[in-house]
Amino acid sequence: MTCPHQSQPPGKDTGRRICALDLYGGKPFVGTCNACIAAGQNTPEHAADMAVRYERSHPSAHRGLSGCCDRADLR
């Protein structure tokens, strides 16, 4: 499977890819890319939705909060 947002870093192929949509930290493994493609998540719309969710759970104004275990009322 190929994705138009996926590229291979230079050098030896270690299975890592570069995601232009910055999904999975921007450096997923090829298996993760394949699962993303199969799920139909390799779209700019999905990446934008994930960015909104990330900002909601990890607010930039409070970088010390993880959003997962810290108090949400500090936002």
Number of C-alpha atoms within 10 A of each C-alpha: 9 10 13 10 16 20 15 15 13 7 6 8 9 10 13 19 21 20 21 15 18 17 23 14 9 14 20 18 15 19 13 16 25 16 13 16 15 11 9 10 14 22 15 14 11 14 17 14 10 14 14 13 12 13 12 13 15 19 17 12 9 11 9 10 17 13 17 9 7 11 10 14 5 7 13
